[in-house]
Amino acid sequence: MSIWWSLHLRRDAASVPLARRFLLGTMESAGVDPDISFDLSLALSEACANAVEHGGGHDAASGSTGEGRDAWEEPSATASGQYRVTAYLDGEKCRIEVADSGPGFPTRGGPHASKRQPGSGLPDPQCASHPPVTAEEGRGLCLIEQLADHVHFGNRPGRAGAVVSFDKVLKRREGALLMVC
């Protein structure tokens, strides 16, 4: 059995523990080892927190959160007040993706370019030395890289917005009733 789910959440701090609990419940039901579940839930929390903090579109500055939309319109991460979390548990692997509608990661050579090479999937050279303890930002992406097996930071094709995807090989609890295979 494979498990797939997608959440479209408001860019609100309260959505982060909701996504985390949803993932932990799924992992528990699927018989995933608690240590693996914890690592993935922590990485998910970091990715969601980044989407909440940095994931607003151009309307975010004007205070628009897309609340004037009909609640049953197609939910998408293009609305400045939302972000999307998708999780796939298939066989021995879990893949999680968090997409927002913010400015995305800086592109190489741009005015705000950083040492990170968005879309390369390569670890950030800054993660090897970790940001200073007093740094206000920059530790979350490094933490995701340390907790997951494979990580990809990129921008949504043709649109504004960042995409953080990561996966991890799953270990099962002894005697688990539901096995995802």
C-alpha positions in Angstrom: 0.0 0.0 0.0 1.1 3.5 -0.8 -0.1 6.6 1.1 -0.3 10.1 -0.5 -1.7 13.2 0.9 -1.6 17.0 0.3 -2.5 19.8 2.6 -3.2 23.4 1.5 -2.5 25.5 4.5 -2.8 29.2 5.5 0.5 30.9 6.1 -0.1 31.0 9.8 2.1 29.7 12.6 -0.7 27.5 13.8 -0.5 25.5 10.5 3.0 24.2 11.3 2.0 21.8 14.2 -1.0 20.7 12.2 1.1 19.5 9.3 3.6 17.9 11.8 0.8 16.0 13.6 -0.7 14.9 10.3 2.7 13.5 9.3 3.3 11.8 12.6 -0.1 10.2 12.6 0.5 8.9 9.1 3.9 7.5 10.1 2.4 5.9 13.2 -0.3 4.2 11.2 2.2 3.0 8.6 4.4 1.4 11.2 7.4 3.7 10.7 10.1 3.7 13.4 9.5 6.6 15.8 13.1 8.0 15.4 12.6 8.2 11.6 9.2 9.8 12.1 10.6 12.4 14.5 13.4 13.3 12.1 11.0 13.8 9.2 8.5 15.7 11.4 11.2 18.1 12.5 12.4 18.6 8.9 8.8 19.2 7.9 8.3 21.7 10.7 11.4 23.7 9.5 10.2 23.7 5.9 6.7 24.8 6.9 8.0 27.5 9.2 10.1 28.9 6.3 7.0 28.8 4.1 5.0 30.7 6.8 7.7 33.3 7.3 9.0 33.8 3.7 6.4 32.3 1.5 4.1 35.3 0.8 3.6 36.5 -2.7 3.6 40.1 -3.8 0.1 40.6 -2.3 1.5 39.8 1.1 3.0 43.3 1.5 -0.4 44.8 1.0 -1.9 42.5 3.6 -4.0 40.5 1.2 -4.2 36.8 2.1 -6.5 35.6 -0.5 -9.4 35.4 2.0 -11.8 36.9 -0.5 -11.7 33.7 -2.5 -14.4 31.0 -2.4 -13.2 28.3 0.0 -13.9 25.6 -2.6 -11.9 27.2 -5.4 -8.9 25.2 -6.5 -6.4 25.5 -3.6 -3.0 26.3 -4.8 0.3 27.5 -3.4 0.0 30.5 -5.8 -2.3 32.3 -3.3 -0.1 34.5 -1.2 -1.9 33.4 2.0 -1.3 29.7 1.5 1.4 27.0 1.1 1.2 23.4 0.1 2.6 20.3 1.9 2.6 17.0 0.0 3.8 13.6 1.4 4.3 10.3 -0.3 5.0 7.1 1.6 5.8 4.4 -1.0 7.6 1.2 -0.1 10.7 2.0 1.9 10.8 5.7 1.2 9.0 8.9 2.3 9.1 12.0 0.1 7.8 15.4 1.4 7.4 18.6 -0.6 6.6 22.1 0.7 5.8 24.7 -1.9 5.0 28.4 -1.3 4.3 31.5 -3.4 7.0 33.8 -2.0 10.0 35.2 -3.9 11.7 31.8 -4.0 15.4 31.2 -3.5 17.9 33.7 -4.9 19.2 32.9 -8.4 22.9 32.7 -9.1 24.3 36.1 -10.0 21.3 38.0 -8.9 21.5 41.0 -6.6 20.6 38.8 -3.6 22.5 35.7 -4.6 23.8 33.6 -1.8 26.3 30.7 -1.7 23.4 28.2 -2.0 22.8 27.1 -5.5 19.0 26.7 -5.8 17.8 23.7 -7.7 21.2 22.1 -7.6 20.2 19.7 -4.8 23.8 20.1 -3.5 24.3 20.8 0.2 24.9 24.4 1.1 28.6 25.0 1.8 27.6 27.1 4.8 26.0 24.0 6.4 29.4 22.4 6.8 30.3 25.2 9.2 26.8 25.9 10.5 25.6 29.5 11.0 26.7 31.2 14.1 24.6 30.5 17.3 23.5 34.1 17.3 22.3 34.0 13.7 18.6 34.8 13.4 18.2 32.9 10.1 19.8 30.2 8.1 19.8 27.2 10.4 16.5 25.6 9.2 17.6 24.6 5.7 20.8 23.1 7.2 18.8 21.1 9.7 16.6 19.7 6.9 19.8 18.7 5.0 21.0 16.9 8.1 17.8 15.1 8.9 16.9 13.8 5.4 18.7 11.5 3.0 18.1 13.6 -0.2 17.2 17.3 -0.3 16.3 19.6 -3.1 15.8 23.4 -2.8 14.4 25.1 -5.9 12.0 27.5 -7.3 8.6 26.7 -8.9 8.9 26.6 -12.6 7.5 29.6 -14.3 6.1 31.1 -11.1 7.2 32.7 -7.9 7.7 30.5 -5.0 10.1 28.1 -3.4 9.9 24.4 -3.3 11.7 22.3 -0.6 11.6 18.6 -1.1 13.3 15.9 0.8 13.1 12.2 1.3 14.2 9.5 3.7 14.5 5.7 3.7 12.0 4.3 6.2 12.6 1.8 8.9 9.7 -0.2 10.3 8.6 -0.8 13.9 8.6 -4.5 15.0 5.1 -5.9 14.8 3.6 -3.0 12.9 0.1 -3.8 11.7 -0.1 -1.6 8.6 2.9 -1.9 6.3 3.3 0.5 3.4 4.8 -1.4 0.5 
